[in-house]
């Protein structure tokens, strides 16, 4: 597991006072390997609340080109994928997958995840994204079945909404009310 986690919690006033590069360092990991979102949102400071900051960050993603949105989606690791099995997930992703029980799967469950990941990639061209912190392995596997029949455009929007949930939870790990 890579250790690129921000290990401090700060309040909104302290966050708003950070230099732009520090703001990006602290808030950048909220979106998987996509610090450009925090960099673009920096100009909107000061933020009055975590919710206002989250909304500003999510709006940067919504306003981005489809190419940038797809790059963001593709920056997310496959659930129980190569990075997870090799131990090279970001610290945030590793914690989130472990919290969903994805680090304690049987060989048959691992195979099921790998098959679902492959089918999802083949159909959509990006990984299946779901907020692991709000789900357990059974719900995630059911999510594959429920979402695989969807159209690509619908899955792009669903993946982004899941990413926004992940970002909101990660923000709460960093910023205290």
C-alpha positions as a printed Julia matrix, in Angstrom:
177×3 Matrix{Float64}:
   0.0     0.0     0.0
   1.34    3.41   -0.93
   1.38    5.84    2.0
   0.32    9.12    0.44
  -2.41    9.79    2.98
  -2.77   13.14    4.67
  -2.42   12.29    8.34
  -3.74   15.51    9.81
  -7.21   16.89   10.37
  -7.81   20.59   10.15
 -10.72   22.97   10.38
 -12.09   25.01    7.47
 -10.39   28.22    8.65
  -6.96   26.55    8.62
  -7.67   24.92    5.26
  -8.71   28.25    3.77
  -5.42   29.82    4.93
  -3.18   27.27    3.22
  -0.99   28.35    0.34
  -2.38   27.06   -2.98
   0.22   24.28   -3.31
  -0.5    23.12    0.27
  -4.25   23.21   -0.41
  -3.68   20.92   -3.4
  -1.41   18.62   -1.36
  -4.02   18.29    1.38
  -7.2    18.16   -0.73
  -5.78   16.52   -3.87
  -6.06   12.91   -2.54
  -9.81   13.35   -2.05
 -10.11   12.46   -5.74
  -8.03    9.43   -6.67
  -4.78   10.54   -8.32
  -6.44   13.7    -9.67
  -4.99   16.77   -7.91
  -6.14   18.96  -10.83
  -9.59   19.09   -9.22
  -8.28   20.64   -6.0
  -6.04   22.97   -8.03
  -9.02   24.25  -10.01
 -11.2    24.62   -6.9
  -8.5    26.56   -5.01
  -9.59   29.85   -6.6
 -13.0    29.5    -4.95
 -11.64   29.86   -1.44
 -12.61   30.66    1.22
 -15.12   27.86    1.65
 -17.65   28.24    4.47
 -18.18   24.51    5.04
 -17.12   21.03    4.05
 -20.3    20.78    1.98
 -19.47   23.97    0.07
 -15.94   22.68   -0.6
 -17.27   19.28   -1.73
 -19.8    20.96   -4.01
 -17.08   23.17   -5.53
 -14.82   20.17   -6.14
 -17.65   18.14   -7.68
 -18.63   21.07   -9.88
 -15.09   21.14  -11.32
 -15.54   17.49  -12.28
 -19.0    18.08  -13.75
 -17.67   21.0   -15.81
 -14.67   19.01  -17.07
 -14.5    17.49  -20.5
 -15.61   13.9   -20.9
 -11.96   13.04  -21.49
 -10.99   14.41  -18.05
 -13.99   12.74  -16.42
 -13.0     9.4   -17.94
  -9.4     9.89  -16.79
 -10.72   10.45  -13.26
 -12.86    7.32  -13.43
  -9.94    5.32  -14.84
  -7.68    6.52  -12.01
  -9.73    4.34   -9.66
  -8.4     0.84   -9.13
 -10.36   -2.27   -9.93
 -11.95   -3.68   -6.8
  -9.86   -6.68   -5.8
  -7.76   -6.01   -8.89
  -4.03   -6.27   -9.57
  -3.17   -3.21   -7.49
  -5.08   -4.55   -4.49
  -3.54   -8.0    -4.78
  -0.06   -6.51   -5.25
  -0.47   -4.07   -2.34
   0.04   -0.95   -4.48
  -3.27    0.82   -3.86
  -3.27    4.33   -2.48
  -3.64    4.28    1.3
  -7.17    5.65    0.96
  -8.28    2.95   -1.5
  -6.67    0.17    0.53
  -8.5     1.29    3.68
 -11.79    1.64    1.82
 -11.56   -1.8     0.17
 -10.56   -3.39    3.49
 -13.51   -1.71    5.2
 -15.83   -3.4     2.7
 -14.23   -6.76    3.49
 -12.49   -7.0     0.12
  -9.19   -7.95    1.74
 -10.69  -11.15    3.21
 -12.16  -12.9     0.2
 -12.15  -16.57   -0.66
 -10.43  -17.63   -3.89
 -13.89  -18.09   -5.46
 -14.9   -14.53   -4.46
 -11.66  -13.14   -5.87
 -12.39  -14.95   -9.14
 -15.92  -13.51   -9.17
 -14.57   -9.98   -8.74
 -11.98  -10.55  -11.47
 -14.62  -11.85  -13.9
 -16.95   -8.94  -13.14
 -14.13   -6.42  -13.49
 -13.19   -7.88  -16.88
 -16.79   -7.83  -18.15
 -17.28   -4.27  -16.93
 -14.03   -3.04  -18.52
 -14.89   -4.79  -21.79
 -18.31   -3.14  -21.97
 -17.52    0.35  -20.67
 -13.77    0.92  -21.04
 -13.25    1.97  -17.43
 -13.33    0.33  -13.98
 -16.43   -0.33  -11.92
 -16.52    2.42   -9.29
 -18.61    2.13   -6.16
 -18.16    3.75   -2.78
 -16.71    0.77   -0.92
 -17.06    2.52    2.44
 -20.83    2.5     2.02
 -21.01   -1.13    0.83
 -19.88   -4.63    1.72
 -18.67   -7.32   -0.68
 -22.16   -8.79   -1.27
 -23.63   -5.4    -2.19
 -20.67   -4.64   -4.44
 -21.05   -7.94   -6.31
 -24.79   -7.23   -6.67
 -23.85   -3.78   -8.01
 -21.95   -5.36  -10.88
 -25.04   -7.37  -11.85
 -27.34   -4.36  -11.54
 -25.11   -1.96  -13.47
 -23.65   -4.12  -16.25
 -26.82   -3.83  -18.39
 -26.66    0.0   -18.27
 -25.71    2.23  -21.19
 -22.19    3.7   -21.17
 -23.42    7.28  -20.65
 -25.45    6.16  -17.63
 -22.43    4.36  -16.18
 -20.22    7.41  -16.61
 -22.72    9.42  -14.56
 -23.12    6.63  -11.99
 -19.35    6.29  -11.61
 -19.01   10.05  -11.1
 -21.76   10.04   -8.46
 -19.97    7.21   -6.65
 -16.72    9.19   -6.87
 -18.5    12.17   -5.32
 -19.6     9.96   -2.39
 -16.01    8.77   -1.96
 -14.75   12.36   -2.08
 -17.26   13.5     0.53
 -16.15   10.78    2.94
 -12.47   11.47    2.3
 -13.03   15.18    2.91
 -14.57   14.36    6.29
 -11.39   12.41    7.1
  -9.32   15.54    6.48
 -11.5    18.49    7.5
 -13.32   18.8    10.79
 -16.45   20.89   11.15
